[in-house]
């Protein structure tokens, strides 16, 4: 199948643009990959920061609760007479507040403060999960100076030594034998002397709820480590180092922890368990910990795989969009005018010069269309000239024949007609009148044909005088209207103001009679004929339009040729006479016909050359 020019243009343009886009994509892939990787790392780091902020917020909330609890205890010491009972009530009230992370609240007295002795108020959830007083009188007095450096009692002495709120590392509680993290703060009198330490316990097992806030991906590994490099929490739940419980750190984690130790935030790529991992590290300011989140590099690579798929899909959609846009553009600017030109050239090639090209694009196609219109008009005029020359040649022959034979034929016919009338008048032929009448009518018909021949003579003498075409039409209108009415037909006039023409009035009447008679004979009953005049382009136009069946194209091409007729009893001379009259008036006669309509246009120039014989 042959490709059309527009299709070839579309394919070439789309392929060229797609190749250019592909080349740009290949050269820019690494830069885009690096940018996306940096953005992905930054995005995950922001997620880690946000998660670390949530962990800090949880720790900060418990710190504020402990400090508020300590201030309440200060108030009890300042105003209460039954201190121990009120301490138990306040501690139980704080411990009763619903919080999944809190194991219990406690306050332990400094036994040597004004010799108040050993006492602790400690409320938490027992093994059955019910809130109860966990303090027993046989517990050791942790406020004694000998326990100041014992890591098992860091929950008490850490706050005293810091003289402020203190967050312990995970330790094994000596009383309940559970791994615990404590947030404690010293309670002092108005002189700044410590009379006890208030605190809240968070079970180490519940630390997972805090660590779960650090999750950024289902495959991520979460660790909480101290600034000294000890592991506080590991999602694998295998490597955990309590300050008072000697468990070694995982060998593979040691170099990673050492690499990020002391840094506020960092991103590194390392190997862990034979797998490349991203390590995102953020230092927490509230507790002296760091959050370390390990994410497989393959997870980030999935982003590139998805990006590649999206890029390919986008590329295909872009190519499709370019194809559609180019197709619309080529169709509008090239295919459509080119199709019009090809159709017009095919029409002209078969000899059809009707119709004009209207190309809307403002480019060479429009100029080519205008040139083709001028060429078509020239060919059409050439064909008209050839037809007119052919018609005039026929008319010349007919005229010469009419001039040579008119007297030779009309004189014998006149003699025959006279004798027929004489014989008809005799009484013995009274019964044969119908035969005599028929013969006389045929002789008159022959005489009419000879008269029409004489009308076609080229050298007919005409007398031109200025006359209004509208006046001539109005003068003959009653006669033709009577003929139409007799056949149940209608004639409509639309006569616009026109200037006077130089005309032979008799010939113009004959022209009108012939055109109107032809139109009426072509129509059936209850159909209309329209007669219009107008002044346009320095010419007076006469239009006669009927609602008849119309002419076939082959008949229309030879219209006006003598003896060419569609009527059963016609001679074909009426339209030839019309062409001859119009020619003598230096006008043009044009016929347009289609089924149900025939329109005859006659153009008379207002400024015409002097008429000659």
VEXDO-953876 format. One record per residue (C-alpha): z, x, y. Coordinates in steps of 0.5 Angstrom, whole numbers, padded with zeros to 4 digits, always signed. Layout:
N
ZXY
...
***
This chain:
613
+0000+0000+0000
-0002+0003+0007
+0004+0004+0012
+0003+0001+0018
+0004+0005+0025
+0011+0002+0027
+0014+0003+0020
+0012+0010+0020
+0015+0011+0027
+0021+0007+0024
+0022+0012+0018
+0020+0018+0022
+0025+0017+0028
+0031+0014+0023
+0030+0020+0018
+0030+0025+0024
+0036+0022+0027
+0040+0022+0021
+0038+0029+0019
+0041+0031+0026
+0047+0027+0025
+0048+0030+0018
+0047+0037+0021
+0052+0036+0027
+0057+0033+0021
+0056+0040+0017
+0057+0044+0023
+0063+0041+0025
+0066+0039+0019
+0071+0045+0019
+0073+0044+0026
+0074+0036+0024
+0078+0038+0018
+0083+0043+0022
+0084+0038+0027
+0085+0033+0022
+0090+0037+0018
+0094+0039+0025
+0094+0032+0027
+0097+0030+0019
+0102+0035+0020
+0104+0033+0026
+0104+0026+0024
+0109+0028+0018
+0113+0032+0022
+0114+0026+0027
+0116+0022+0021
+0121+0027+0019
+0124+0027+0026
+0125+0020+0026
+0128+0020+0019
+0133+0025+0021
+0134+0021+0028
+0136+0016+0023
+0141+0020+0019
+0144+0023+0025
+0145+0016+0028
+0148+0014+0022
+0153+0020+0022
+0154+0019+0029
+0156+0012+0028
+0162+0014+0023
+0164+0019+0028
+0165+0014+0033
+0168+0010+0029
+0173+0015+0027
+0174+0017+0034
+0176+0010+0036
+0180+0009+0030
+0184+0016+0032
+0185+0013+0039
+0188+0006+0036
+0193+0011+0032
+0195+0014+0039
+0196+0007+0042
+0201+0006+0036
+0205+0012+0037
+0206+0011+0044
+0208+0003+0043
+0210+0002+0036
+0217+0002+0033
+0215+0001+0026
+0209+0006+0026
+0208+0007+0018
+0207-0001+0018
+0202-0001+0023
+0198+0005+0021
+0197+0001+0014
+0195-0005+0018
+0190-0001+0022
+0187+0003+0017
+0186-0003+0012
+0183-0007+0018
+0178-0001+0019
+0177+0000+0011
+0176-0007+0010
+0169-0007+0015
+0163-0008+0011
+0159-0001+0010
+0156+0001+0004
+0157+0008+0006
+0164+0008+0007
+0169+0010+0001
+0175+0009+0005
+0179+0011+0012
+0185+0015+0012
+0191+0018+0017
+0195+0024+0015
+0201+0025+0019
+0203+0033+0021
+0210+0033+0017
+0213+0038+0022
+0211+0034+0028
+0218+0032+0031
+0220+0032+0023
+0217+0026+0022
+0216+0028+0015
+0210+0027+0010
+0206+0020+0010
+0199+0018+0009
+0196+0011+0010
+0189+0011+0006
+0185+0005+0004
+0179+0005+0000
+0175+0002-0006
+0179+0003-0013
+0175+0003-0019
+0174-0004-0020
+0171-0004-0013
+0177-0008-0009
+0180-0005-0003
+0187-0002-0004
+0192+0003-0002
+0190+0009-0005
+0196+0013-0002
+0201+0015-0007
+0208+0019-0006
+0207+0024-0011
+0201+0027-0007
+0201+0034-0004
+0203+0035+0003
+0196+0037+0006
+0199+0039+0013
+0203+0045+0010
+0200+0051+0013
+0199+0054+0006
+0193+0050+0005
+0190+0052+0012
+0185+0056+0009
+0184+0052+0002
+0177+0049+0002
+0180+0043-0002
+0184+0041+0004
+0178+0043+0009
+0178+0035+0011
+0185+0036+0014
+0185+0043+0017
+0178+0043+0019
+0179+0038+0024
+0186+0042+0026
+0182+0048+0027
+0176+0046+0031
+0181+0041+0035
+0175+0036+0035
+0171+0032+0030
+0169+0035+0024
+0164+0034+0019
+0166+0037+0012
+0161+0040+0007
+0161+0036+0000
+0168+0037-0004
+0171+0035-0010
+0177+0031-0007
+0183+0033-0011
+0186+0026-0011
+0181+0021-0014
+0176+0027-0017
+0170+0025-0013
+0165+0029-0009
+0167+0027-0002
+0164+0028+0005
+0169+0027+0010
+0169+0026+0018
+0176+0027+0021
+0179+0028+0028
+0186+0031+0030
+0190+0026+0033
+0195+0029+0039
+0200+0027+0043
+0200+0027+0051
+0202+0034+0051
+0196+0036+0046
+0200+0037+0040
+0197+0035+0033
+0201+0029+0030
+0196+0028+0025
+0189+0027+0023
+0185+0021+0022
+0178+0021+0018
+0173+0017+0014
+0171+0019+0007
+0163+0018+0005
+0162+0019-0003
+0157+0024-0004
+0154+0019-0009
+0153+0015-0003
+0149+0021+0001
+0143+0018-0003
+0143+0012+0002
+0143+0017+0008
+0138+0021+0005
+0133+0016+0003
+0132+0015+0010
+0128+0021+0010
+0123+0019+0005
+0116+0020+0008
+0112+0019+0002
+0113+0017-0005
+0112+0024-0008
+0116+0027-0003
+0122+0031-0005
+0128+0031+0000
+0134+0036+0001
+0140+0037+0005
+0142+0044+0006
+0148+0047+0011
+0146+0052+0016
+0149+0057+0011
+0143+0055+0006
+0148+0051+0001
+0144+0045-0002
+0148+0039+0000
+0143+0034-0003
+0137+0034-0008
+0133+0028-0010
+0132+0032-0017
+0140+0031-0017
+0140+0038-0021
+0142+0043-0016
+0148+0041-0012
+0153+0046-0009
+0160+0044-0007
+0164+0048-0003
+0169+0048-0008
+0165+0047-0014
+0161+0053-0016
+0154+0051-0018
+0148+0056-0017
+0142+0054-0013
+0135+0053-0016
+0132+0060-0016
+0125+0057-0013
+0129+0054-0007
+0132+0060-0005
+0126+0064-0002
+0124+0057+0001
+0131+0056+0004
+0131+0063+0007
+0125+0062+0010
+0127+0056+0014
+0134+0058+0015
+0136+0058+0022
+0130+0055+0025
+0130+0048+0029
+0124+0045+0026
+0118+0048+0022
+0112+0047+0017
+0110+0052+0012
+0106+0051+0006
+0109+0054+0000
+0109+0054-0008
+0114+0050-0012
+0114+0049-0019
+0106+0051-0019
+0104+0046-0014
+0103+0048-0007
+0108+0044-0002
+0108+0042+0005
+0116+0044+0007
+0118+0040+0013
+0125+0042+0016
+0129+0039+0022
+0136+0041+0024
+0141+0036+0025
+0145+0036+0031
+0151+0032+0029
+0153+0035+0022
+0151+0042+0021
+0146+0041+0016
+0138+0041+0016
+0134+0036+0013
+0128+0039+0008
+0122+0035+0006
+0117+0037+0001
+0111+0034+0000
+0105+0036-0004
+0099+0039-0001
+0095+0034-0005
+0098+0028-0002
+0095+0031+0005
+0088+0032+0001
+0088+0025+0000
+0087+0024+0007
+0081+0028+0007
+0078+0025+0001
+0079+0018+0004
+0076+0021+0011
+0070+0024+0007
+0069+0017+0004
+0070+0013+0011
+0065+0019+0014
+0060+0017+0009
+0061+0010+0010
+0061+0011+0017
+0054+0015+0017
+0051+0010+0012
+0053+0004+0017
+0051+0009+0023
+0044+0010+0020
+0043+0003+0018
+0045+0001+0026
+0040+0006+0028
+0035+0003+0023
+0036-0004+0026
+0036-0002+0033
+0030+0003+0032
+0026-0003+0028
+0028-0008+0034
+0025-0003+0039
+0019-0001+0036
+0017-0008+0034
+0018-0010+0041
+0015-0005+0045
+0010-0003+0039
+0009-0007+0033
+0008-0014+0037
+0003-0011+0042
-0001-0007+0037
-0001-0014+0033
-0004-0017+0039
-0009-0012+0040
-0011-0012+0032
-0011-0020+0032
-0015-0020+0039
-0020-0014+0036
-0021-0018+0029
-0022-0025+0033
-0028-0021+0038
-0031-0018+0032
-0033-0025+0029
-0035-0027+0035
-0030-0031+0038
-0029-0029+0045
-0024-0035+0047
-0017-0033+0049
-0014-0028+0053
-0008-0022+0051
-0002-0023+0055
+0002-0016+0053
+0009-0016+0056
+0011-0009+0055
+0010-0005+0062
+0006+0001+0058
-0001+0003+0056
-0001-0003+0051
-0001-0007+0057
-0007-0003+0060
-0011-0003+0054
-0010-0011+0053
-0012-0012+0060
-0018-0007+0059
-0020-0012+0052
-0019-0018+0057
-0024-0015+0061
-0029-0013+0055
-0028-0020+0052
-0029-0024+0059
-0036-0019+0059
-0038-0021+0052
-0036-0028+0053
-0041-0028+0060
-0046-0024+0056
-0046-0029+0050
-0046-0035+0055
-0052-0031+0059
-0056-0031+0052
-0055-0038+0050
-0057-0040+0057
-0063-0036+0057
-0064-0039+0050
-0063-0046+0053
-0068-0044+0059
-0073-0041+0054
-0073-0048+0050
-0073-0052+0056
-0079-0048+0059
-0083-0049+0053
-0081-0056+0053
-0083-0057+0060
-0089-0054+0059
-0091-0058+0053
-0088-0064+0057
-0093-0062+0063
-0099-0061+0059
-0098-0067+0054
-0095-0072+0059
-0101-0075+0062
-0105-0075+0055
-0100-0079+0051
-0097-0084+0057
-0104-0086+0058
-0106-0088+0051
-0099-0091+0050
-0100-0095+0057
-0106-0098+0054
-0104-0100+0047
-0098-0103+0051
-0102-0107+0055
-0106-0110+0049
-0100-0111+0045
-0097-0116+0051
-0104-0119+0051
-0104-0121+0044
-0097-0123+0044
-0099-0128+0049
-0104-0132+0045
-0102-0138+0042
-0104-0136+0035
-0100-0130+0035
-0093-0134+0037
-0090-0133+0030
-0091-0126+0030
-0087-0125+0037
-0082-0121+0033
-0087-0116+0031
-0090-0115+0038
-0083-0114+0041
-0081-0109+0036
-0088-0105+0037
-0087-0106+0045
-0080-0103+0045
-0082-0097+0040
-0088-0095+0046
-0082-0096+0051
-0078-0091+0047
-0083-0086+0047
-0085-0087+0054
-0077-0085+0055
-0078-0079+0051
-0084-0077+0055
-0080-0078+0062
-0074-0074+0059
-0079-0068+0057
-0082-0069+0065
-0074-0068+0067
-0074-0061+0063
-0079-0058+0067
-0077-0052+0071
-0081-0053+0077
-0079-0060+0078
-0078-0062+0086
-0071-0063+0088
-0069-0065+0095
-0062-0062+0097
-0057-0066+0102
-0050-0065+0103
-0046-0071+0100
-0039-0072+0097
-0039-0071+0089
-0033-0077+0090
-0037-0081+0093
-0043-0081+0088
-0038-0082+0083
-0035-0088+0086
-0042-0091+0087
-0043-0091+0080
-0036-0093+0077
-0037-0100+0077
-0043-0100+0073
-0040-0095+0068
-0034-0099+0068
-0037-0105+0066
-0040-0101+0060
-0034-0099+0058
-0030-0106+0059
-0036-0109+0054
-0034-0104+0049
-0026-0105+0050
-0026-0098+0053
-0022-0095+0059
-0025-0090+0065
-0019-0087+0069
-0021-0083+0076
-0017-0078+0079
-0021-0076+0085
-0018-0070+0089
-0020-0069+0096
-0026-0064+0096
-0031-0061+0101
-0039-0064+0101
-0044-0060+0097
-0051-0059+0097
-0054-0063+0092
-0060-0068+0089
-0056-0074+0089
-0061-0077+0084
-0060-0072+0079
-0052-0072+0080
-0052-0079+0078
-0057-0078+0072
-0052-0072+0070
-0046-0077+0071
-0049-0082+0067
-0051-0077+0061
-0044-0074+0061
-0040-0081+0061
-0045-0084+0056
-0044-0079+0051
-0037-0079+0052
-0036-0087+0051
-0041-0087+0045
-0037-0081+0042
-0030-0086+0043
-0028-0092+0039
-0025-0098+0042
-0018-0098+0046
-0019-0090+0047
-0020-0087+0054
-0025-0083+0058
-0022-0079+0064
-0026-0077+0070
-0023-0072+0075
-0025-0067+0081
-0021-0062+0085
-0023-0056+0089
-0021-0049+0087
-0023-0042+0088
-0029-0044+0093
-0032-0049+0088
-0032-0056+0087
-0030-0058+0079
-0032-0064+0075
-0028-0066+0069
-0030-0071+0064
-0025-0072+0058
-0026-0076+0052
-0022-0078+0046
-0027-0078+0041
-0028-0074+0035
-0030-0068+0038
-0036-0063+0036
-0036-0058+0030
-0036-0051+0032
-0043-0050+0030
-0045-0056+0034
-0042-0053+0040
-0045-0047+0040
-0052-0050+0040
-0050-0055+0045
-0056-0057+0050
-0061-0055+0045
-0067-0060+0045
-0067-0064+0039
-0060-0062+0037
-0056-0068+0036
-0050-0071+0032
-0052-0078+0034
-0056-0082+0029
-0062-0085+0034
-0061-0079+0039
-0066-0074+0041
-0061-0069+0044
-0065-0068+0050
-0059-0072+0054
-0054-0065+0054
-0061-0061+0055
-0062-0065+0062
-0055-0064+0064
-0055-0056+0063
-0062-0056+0067
-0059-0060+0073
-0053-0056+0073
-0057-0050+0073
-0062-0052+0079
-0055-0053+0083
-0053-0046+0081
-0047-0049+0077
-0044-0048+0071
-0043-0053+0065
-0037-0051+0060
-0035-0055+0054
-0029-0055+0050
-0028-0059+0044
-0023-0060+0039
-0021-0066+0034
-0019-0072+0038
-0021-0069+0045
-0028-0066+0048
-0027-0063+0055
-0033-0062+0060
-0032-0058+0066
-0038-0057+0071
-0037-0052+0077
-0041-0053+0083
-0041-0047+0088
-0039-0049+0095
-0042-0043+0098
-0049-0043+0095
-0056-0039+0096
-0061-0044+0099
-0064-0048+0094
-0071-0047+0092
-0076-0051+0089
***
